[in-house]
Amino acid sequence: MKYTHCRILIGLSLCLTHTIAIADPMDTPFSKAAGAELFVSNDNENFSTQRLALEYLPRYHSADALTGVRYTSHWYQQNNWSLNGQQLTFLQRYIDPATANGWQLNAGLFQQGGHDLLTLDGNYRKALAEHTGLELFVNRDWVETAAALDNGVHFTLAGVALDQGLGTHVTLVGLGARQNFSDGNARNHGRLKLILQPNLDSGLTLQARYRAYDSTSDNVGGVYFNPGHYTETMLALGWRKKIQGWNLNLTTGIGQQKIADDPNSTTHLLEGGLQSPPNRHYSLRLRAGLVKSASFNSAHYRYHYLQTEWIIPF
């Protein structure tokens, strides 16, 4: 099985390299680059995740246009339990930062706890009209709880999103997706987001969000959080600004969630990001967030994370 996985990954690598070789999307030449990525997270149930990745990018134009390979070491810990995993990924991005149109694909092999998984994380976005955009996405990965990792439970999520501008100040975004779990469970996801931008130069947005999912099974043995039905409505405030070439974004929101037949409870969201100017001799991206929602034992689950990526061309 491991040799089969390797052959598949080598085939994907050759396909990606061939794609770039026959269609160079940039007018300026590519260079080589190396990078590192760090991700840390923790929650109030003492489950923590750390990821450290090293990247070699033989074709690099910017953080949004590159081809390469990444090695990632994963660490998971909860109380007296811990687990380590390794992942090898081929990655490719070509995204227009002005419009977000383009595509990215990460395909790899992830080994942890005696389990192997071919992972996939990709999306493709295209403008269908002046104010209409379509996005297709897919994600295949482990379910990250202690019991799910020990049992080798993974999921495949695939879906489509459509954003429609309603004039110059309002955008409506709709999403539908199907998530299949390796234990036989499945979820149908739906999301709506209404975005109002009162002043086009201020960078401020007012957002009304709704998301829901239904699970085909509400009994997965406590391996992961899985209510039969979940809904959340949220009002959020967003802000994007370019300061001396640095892109800064912040989002904060408060909402109400409904978990099966339980009473409504409050949710909170706080996220931010920072990206270096494109003309620097390096690329730096930072993301951080705090989420308060629900989990196994309580409707007052708290989760926070920090992610950074640093790329240096040579």
C-alpha positions as CSV (number, residue, x, y, z in Angstrom):
1,M,0.0,0.0,0.0
2,K,2.8,2.5,0.8
3,Y,4.4,1.9,-2.6
4,T,1.1,2.5,-4.3
5,H,0.8,5.8,-2.4
6,C,4.3,6.8,-3.5
7,R,3.5,6.0,-7.1
8,I,0.3,8.1,-7.0
9,L,2.2,11.0,-5.5
10,I,5.0,10.8,-8.1
11,G,2.4,10.8,-10.8
12,L,0.7,13.9,-9.3
13,S,4.1,15.6,-9.1
14,L,4.8,14.9,-12.8
15,C,1.4,16.1,-13.8
16,L,1.8,19.3,-11.9
17,T,5.3,19.9,-13.3
18,H,4.1,19.3,-16.8
19,T,1.2,21.7,-16.4
20,I,3.5,24.5,-15.3
21,A,6.0,23.7,-18.1
22,I,3.5,24.1,-20.9
23,A,1.7,27.2,-19.5
24,D,3.8,29.7,-17.6
25,P,1.2,32.1,-16.1
26,M,3.6,34.9,-15.3
27,D,5.3,37.4,-17.5
28,T,8.3,37.7,-15.2
29,P,10.7,34.7,-14.7
30,F,10.3,32.3,-11.8
31,S,13.1,31.9,-9.2
32,K,13.7,29.2,-6.6
33,A,12.7,29.7,-2.9
34,A,12.6,28.0,0.4
35,G,10.1,28.4,3.2
36,A,8.8,27.4,6.6
37,E,5.4,27.2,8.1
38,L,4.3,27.0,11.7
39,F,0.8,26.3,13.1
40,V,-0.2,26.0,16.7
41,S,-3.6,25.6,18.3
42,N,-5.2,24.8,21.6
43,D,-8.7,24.5,23.1
44,N,-10.3,24.4,26.5
45,E,-10.4,20.6,26.4
46,N,-6.6,20.5,26.5
47,F,-6.3,19.3,22.9
48,S,-3.3,21.0,21.2
49,T,-1.8,20.8,17.7
50,Q,1.6,21.8,16.4
51,R,2.7,21.7,12.8
52,L,6.2,22.6,11.5
53,A,6.7,22.5,7.8
54,L,9.7,23.1,5.5
55,E,9.2,23.9,1.8
56,Y,11.4,23.7,-1.3
57,L,9.9,25.7,-4.2
58,P,11.8,25.2,-7.5
59,R,9.4,27.5,-9.2
60,Y,8.5,30.6,-7.2
61,H,7.1,34.0,-8.3
62,S,5.2,35.1,-5.2
63,A,3.3,33.5,-2.3
64,D,0.3,33.2,-4.7
65,A,2.2,31.7,-7.6
66,L,4.5,28.8,-6.9
67,T,5.2,25.1,-7.3
68,G,7.1,22.9,-4.8
69,V,7.2,20.2,-2.1
70,R,6.6,20.5,1.6
71,Y,7.5,18.2,4.5
72,T,5.4,18.6,7.7
73,S,5.8,17.2,11.1
74,H,2.6,17.1,13.2
75,W,2.3,16.8,17.0
76,Y,-1.0,16.2,18.9
77,Q,-1.4,16.1,22.6
78,Q,-4.3,15.9,25.1
79,N,-3.6,15.3,28.8
80,N,-1.5,12.1,28.9
81,W,-2.1,11.2,25.3
82,S,0.2,12.2,22.4
83,L,0.8,11.4,18.8
84,N,3.2,12.3,16.0
85,G,2.7,12.3,12.3
86,Q,4.6,13.0,9.1
87,Q,3.3,14.4,5.8
88,L,4.8,14.9,2.4
89,T,3.0,17.3,0.1
90,F,3.3,18.5,-3.5
91,L,1.9,22.0,-3.8
92,Q,1.0,24.4,-6.5
93,R,-0.7,27.9,-6.4
94,Y,-1.7,30.3,-9.1
95,I,-4.0,33.0,-7.6
96,D,-4.5,36.6,-8.8
97,P,-4.3,38.6,-5.5
98,A,-6.4,41.4,-6.9
99,T,-9.4,39.2,-7.7
100,A,-8.8,35.9,-5.8
101,N,-9.4,34.1,-9.1
102,G,-7.2,31.1,-9.8
103,W,-6.4,27.8,-8.2
104,Q,-4.3,26.0,-5.7
105,L,-3.7,22.3,-5.0
106,N,-1.9,20.4,-2.2
107,A,-1.7,16.7,-2.6
108,G,0.2,14.5,-0.2
109,L,0.7,11.4,1.9
110,F,0.1,11.7,5.7
111,Q,1.2,9.0,8.1
112,Q,0.2,8.9,11.7
113,G,-0.3,6.2,14.4
114,G,0.2,3.4,11.9
115,H,-2.4,4.9,9.5
116,D,-1.8,6.2,5.9
117,L,-3.9,8.7,4.1
118,L,-3.7,10.4,0.7
119,T,-4.6,14.0,1.5
120,L,-5.9,16.7,-0.8
121,D,-6.6,20.3,-0.4
122,G,-7.6,22.3,-3.4
123,N,-9.8,25.0,-4.8
124,Y,-10.5,26.7,-8.1
125,R,-12.2,30.1,-8.5
126,K,-13.4,31.7,-11.7
127,A,-15.3,34.9,-12.6
128,L,-18.5,33.9,-14.5
129,A,-19.5,37.5,-15.1
130,E,-18.4,41.0,-13.9
131,H,-20.0,40.6,-10.5
132,T,-20.3,36.8,-10.3
133,G,-17.7,34.3,-9.1
134,L,-17.7,30.5,-8.8
135,E,-15.5,28.4,-6.6
136,L,-15.0,24.6,-6.4
137,F,-13.2,23.1,-3.5
138,V,-12.2,19.7,-2.0
139,N,-10.5,18.7,1.2
140,R,-9.4,15.3,2.4
141,D,-7.7,14.9,5.8
142,W,-7.8,13.2,9.2
143,V,-10.4,14.1,11.8
144,E,-8.4,15.7,14.5
145,T,-9.5,14.4,17.8
146,A,-7.6,11.9,19.9
147,A,-10.0,9.0,19.4
148,A,-10.4,9.7,15.7
149,L,-6.7,9.8,15.1
150,D,-6.2,6.6,17.0
151,N,-8.9,4.9,14.9
152,G,-7.7,6.4,11.6
153,V,-11.0,8.3,10.9
154,H,-10.7,10.7,8.0
155,F,-13.1,12.8,5.8
156,T,-13.5,14.0,2.3
157,L,-15.3,17.4,1.9
158,A,-16.3,18.7,-1.6
159,G,-18.5,21.6,-2.6
160,V,-19.2,24.7,-4.5
161,A,-19.6,28.4,-3.6
162,L,-21.1,31.2,-5.7
163,D,-20.7,34.9,-4.9
164,Q,-23.0,37.4,-6.6
165,G,-22.6,41.2,-6.4
166,L,-25.8,43.1,-5.9
167,G,-24.8,46.5,-7.1
168,T,-21.5,48.0,-5.9
169,H,-22.0,47.8,-2.1
170,V,-23.6,44.4,-1.5
171,T,-22.4,40.8,-2.2
172,L,-24.3,37.5,-1.5
173,V,-22.3,34.3,-1.1
174,G,-23.9,30.8,-1.0
175,L,-22.1,27.5,-0.4
176,G,-23.2,23.9,-0.5
177,A,-21.0,20.9,0.4
178,R,-21.0,17.2,1.2
179,Q,-18.7,15.7,3.8
180,N,-18.2,11.9,3.8
181,F,-16.4,10.3,6.8
182,S,-14.6,7.0,6.6
183,D,-16.7,5.6,9.5
184,G,-19.8,5.8,7.3
185,N,-21.2,9.1,8.6
186,A,-21.9,12.0,6.2
187,R,-22.8,15.6,6.5
188,N,-24.6,18.0,4.2
189,H,-23.4,21.6,4.6
190,G,-25.0,24.9,3.6
191,R,-23.9,28.5,4.2
192,L,-25.1,32.0,3.3
193,K,-23.3,35.2,3.8
194,L,-24.6,38.7,3.0
195,I,-21.8,41.4,2.9
196,L,-22.5,45.1,3.0
197,Q,-19.7,47.5,2.2
198,P,-21.0,51.0,3.1
199,N,-17.9,52.9,1.9
200,L,-15.8,51.3,-0.8
201,D,-12.6,53.2,0.4
202,S,-12.9,52.4,4.1
203,G,-12.3,48.7,4.0
204,L,-15.2,48.1,6.4
205,T,-17.8,45.4,5.8
206,L,-20.9,44.4,7.7
207,Q,-21.7,40.7,7.4
208,A,-24.7,38.5,8.2
209,R,-23.8,34.8,8.2
210,Y,-25.8,31.6,8.4
211,R,-24.4,28.1,8.4
212,A,-26.0,24.7,9.0
213,Y,-25.3,21.0,8.6
214,D,-27.1,17.7,9.0
215,S,-25.4,14.4,9.9
216,T,-26.7,11.1,8.6
217,S,-25.7,9.5,11.9
218,D,-25.9,11.2,15.3
219,N,-24.0,8.3,17.0
220,V,-20.3,8.0,16.2
221,G,-19.4,6.7,19.6
222,G,-18.0,10.0,20.9
223,V,-15.1,9.9,18.5
224,Y,-15.8,13.4,17.3
225,F,-18.4,16.2,17.8
226,N,-21.3,15.2,15.7
227,P,-24.8,16.5,16.4
228,G,-27.6,15.4,14.1
229,H,-28.4,19.0,13.2
230,Y,-26.4,22.2,13.8
231,T,-27.2,25.8,12.9
232,E,-25.4,29.2,13.6
233,T,-26.4,32.7,12.7
234,M,-23.8,35.5,13.2
235,L,-23.4,39.2,12.7
236,A,-19.8,40.2,11.9
237,L,-17.7,43.3,11.3
238,G,-14.8,43.0,8.9
239,W,-12.0,45.4,8.0
240,R,-9.3,45.2,5.3
241,K,-6.6,47.8,4.9
242,K,-3.3,48.3,3.0
243,I,-0.7,50.1,5.1
244,Q,2.6,50.9,3.4
245,G,2.0,47.8,1.2
246,W,1.2,45.5,4.1
247,N,-2.3,43.9,3.9
248,L,-4.1,43.8,7.2
249,N,-7.5,42.2,7.8
250,L,-9.6,41.7,10.9
251,T,-13.0,40.1,11.5
252,T,-15.1,39.9,14.7
253,G,-18.5,38.5,15.2
254,I,-21.2,37.3,17.6
255,G,-23.9,34.8,17.0
256,Q,-26.3,32.2,18.2
257,Q,-26.0,28.5,17.7
258,K,-28.6,25.6,17.9
259,I,-27.3,22.1,18.6
260,A,-29.9,19.5,17.9
261,D,-32.7,20.1,20.5
262,D,-30.5,22.0,23.0
263,P,-31.3,25.6,23.8
264,N,-29.7,28.4,21.8
265,S,-26.2,29.5,23.0
266,T,-23.8,32.3,22.1
267,T,-20.9,32.0,19.7
268,H,-18.0,34.4,19.2
269,L,-15.4,34.9,16.4
270,L,-12.2,36.9,16.3
271,E,-9.7,36.5,13.4
272,G,-6.9,38.5,11.9
273,G,-4.3,38.3,9.2
274,L,-1.2,40.1,7.9
275,Q,0.6,39.8,4.6
276,S,3.9,41.4,3.5
277,P,4.1,43.7,0.4
278,P,4.6,41.8,-2.9
279,N,7.8,43.7,-3.7
280,R,9.8,42.6,-0.7
281,H,12.6,40.0,-1.0
282,Y,10.6,37.6,1.1
283,S,7.0,36.7,1.8
284,L,5.5,36.7,5.3
285,R,1.9,35.7,6.1
286,L,0.4,35.6,9.6
287,R,-3.1,34.4,10.7
288,A,-4.5,34.1,14.2
289,G,-8.0,33.5,15.6
290,L,-10.2,32.8,18.5
291,V,-13.5,30.8,18.2
292,K,-16.1,30.2,20.8
293,S,-18.7,27.6,19.8
294,A,-19.6,24.1,20.9
295,S,-18.0,20.7,21.3
296,F,-18.5,17.3,23.1
297,N,-19.2,18.4,26.6
298,S,-20.3,22.0,26.4
299,A,-21.8,24.7,24.2
300,H,-19.0,27.0,25.5
301,Y,-16.1,25.5,23.5
302,R,-13.0,27.8,22.9
303,Y,-10.4,27.3,20.3
304,H,-7.5,29.5,19.3
305,Y,-4.8,29.2,16.7
306,L,-1.7,30.9,15.2
307,Q,-0.3,30.3,11.7
308,T,2.7,31.8,10.0
309,E,4.4,31.2,6.6
310,W,7.8,32.6,5.6
311,I,9.2,32.2,2.1
312,I,12.6,33.5,0.9
313,P,13.6,33.3,-2.8
314,F,17.1,32.7,-3.9
